[in-house]
Amino acid sequence: MKARCVMVLGTTSGAGKSWLTTALCRYYARQGLKVAPFKAQNMSNNARVVQGGEIGSAQYFQALAARAVPEVRMNPLLLKPEADTRSQVVLMGQVSEDLSALPWRGRSLKVWPQLAAALDALREENDVVVIEGAGSPAEINLHDSDVVNMRVALHAKARCLLVTDIDRGGAFAHLYGTWALLPPEERALIQGFVLNRFRGDASLLAPAPQQLQELTGVPTVATLPMWWQHGLPEEDGVFDDRTRAAGAVTKTVAVLAYPRISNLDEFQPLKNVPGVRLVWARTPADCAGADWIVLPGSKATAADLAWLRTQGLDRAVASHAAKGGAVLGVCGGLQMLGEALIDPHGIDGNAPGLGLLPLVTQFERDKTVQGTQARFGGVLGPWAALSGVSVTGYEIHHGQTAQHPAMAAAGDLARAVLPDGLGWQNAAGNVLGVYLHGLFEDPRVLHALFGASAPTLETVFDGLADFIQTHFEQGVLDQLIAPRP
């Protein structure tokens, strides 16, 4: 097959695989090569709409970094956690109820042929495929059913980098232990160790890298300094609680961080807007002093709404709204702001809403997955700057939301501010709900609301490529894709 394959493995989740894969995609694309990313299986509630359905957000950004069109073959299997012991399975962009019902180990035998076929097709069509692993390749309890780490590496004959987060401590033990637990034919694929998020003087690491190479035969090819503000969204979870505002804080935005939060990566641009402080709120105290409260998307709207009430955040949102404070709900957050959730098909669950918008949501069997362009109509209150603004985003939802019939008959109507049920506002104008994800990724919205802009993704991708070009040992990145002898 045509493509040369480079794979990024990690000693743990959160070691830095996703951003390093993104950086490699842009680095090789800048060499004039045709590049594609690949991750056989991703577990994340951060998803994007692409050609053929939905994939993990990380692979979406990696495709853009590679200057490729994102598509489902780049992440053929996506697991979207709905509870601690249950995930929705998305195969080749589409929800599979049959696979969702299968146990974890039984699933791998069924999906591997399709995962391998997706990878092989990308290898036929590209010069380089940059592959991302998942978690650790040395989870020996999962090794026999692995479809995302070393089975992929062996199938692609990939040259592998193993990255570890040295800021956590124990980095050399993580690297050695991971290497030692792999079978010899898998160890042979590891071409270099990468120390990520290092603080301080790299000369103090000696003699550990040399000793590690003597034990394993694998060199440490990069020591990457701590870099918090690279601008790429974190792939999983509310990972970064640090304030990112440049200059004096003029607006504080509190995003409710419920357990099944989804698509949180769409708020990354707010971290980069001068004067904006982004807070992930888990308690009412976290909302104190906020100018905006945002209810983001959710993979389990009814369950997250119950959690929100347990935390007392329902009262915090209601109190903020009653004082005229700005409230924004996105997708699942919009559904929570209404009067009720109705679930006749057992998709999500029935629940009373927060009652801040006179709407009702019914969950349907069919899932809406599409890119969307729309234009705001007249918008009131703190959101008035959005009036007439055209926006581009995406929809991923089972729920369909409409005016509450009894409340509408009594004259209590929500104002439609986007067409086709995409956006609603209360009569006072301070509560806004939209189905459209990606609002803050649209520069027109940022300019309207803040009079400012955030760094473009192109700037972010080039910055990542520059960073690894500076900090990898000279020649290593090119050797990873050099013809085999």
C-alpha positions, 0 to 999 in steps of 0.5 A: 500500500502506498502510505507510510504509517506513523502511530502515536501511542501513549502510556496513559490516557491524557498523555498527549496523543491527540495533539501530537497526532494533530501536530504530525498531520500538519507537519507532514502536510506542510511537506507537500504530502497527502496526509490523513489521520486515523483512529480505529476506535475513539471513546468520546462525547465530543463528536463532529458531523462529517461526510458519512455521519459523525466522528470524534472531534479529535479526528475532525481537527486532525483531518483539518490539520492534514488539509484533508476533508474529514470523513468517517473512515478516519474514525470508523468506531466511536463510542459515546458514553451514556452511563458508566457501564453503557455507550452508544456505538457509532460505526462508520458514522452511524449509530448501531443498536446491535453493536451497542447491545454487545459486550465490550469483548464480543464487539471487537471480533465483529468490527475489526474487518471494517476498521481494517478496511477503513485504514487500508482504504486511507493507506491506498489514497494517501502518502502518509497516515498518522494513526492515534492509539487509545489509552495505553497499548499495555493494558494486558487484560484487553490485549486479546481484544485490542482493535485500536493499538498494537493490532492496528500498528502491526496491520499497518506496519507503523513506526510508533512513538510512545508519549508520556506525561512527565508532569504526572511523575513516573514517566520513565517507569511508565515508558519502560513498563509499557515497553516491557509488557508488549510482545517482542514483535510489538516492541520492535515497532516503537521508534522513539519515546516522547516526554510531554509537558516537561517543566524546567531544565531538560539537562536535569533529565540525564542520565535517565534517557540514556539508561532507558535506551540501554534497557530498551534500545529505544531513544528518547527523541523529544522533550516537549516543554509544558505548553498550556495555550496551544489553542487546540481543544482538549479531547476528553473531559473538562481537562483544563480549568485554568483561566485563559483571559488576556488582560483584565477580565471583562466577562465571566462565562460559567459553563455547567460541567455535568457528568455527560457533557458533550461537545465541550470543545466548541467552547475552546475559542472563548479561552482565547478571546481577550477579557473573557474568563471561562469557568467550568461550573460544578457547584452554585459557588462556581456560578457566583459573579458569572455574566453568562451561564451556559448549559452545554450539550449532554449525551444523557440529558435527563440524567445530567438534569437530575445531577444539576438539581442534586448540585443545586445548580438548577436554583443557581440558573433560575436565580441568575435568570430571574435577575436578568442574567444571560443564560444560553442552552446548547442542544441538550442545554436547550432541552433542559431549559424547557418545561419537559422532556418526553421519551416515548422510545426509551432514548434518554428519559422523561424529566421535568425541565427547568421551566425557563423557556415554554418549550417541550422536547420529545426524543425520537428514534431517528438521530439528527446528524447534519451540518447546518447554516442559518441566520438569526432573526431579531434577538433581544436583550444581552444576545441582541448583537446576534440579530441578523448574524449568519452562522455555520454549525452542526446538529447532533440530537435525538430530541425535537423541540417545540412550543409547549401546547398548553402554554402556547394556548395561554399566550406564553410563547417562546420567540423563534430566533432561528428557523426550523426550531433551531433557536428560541428565546424567552420574552424578556430576552435574557434566556436563549436556547439553540440546537446549533453546536459550534456557535463560538467557532464562527468568527461572525458570532465572536465578533458580534458578541465580543468585538474580537476574534480568536486565533484561527485553526490554521494558526493553531495547526501551524503553531503545533507543527512549528513546536514539534519541529523545534523540539524533536531531535533533528531528522526524526520526523522525516525518518519516521516516513522514510522508505524502508530499507 
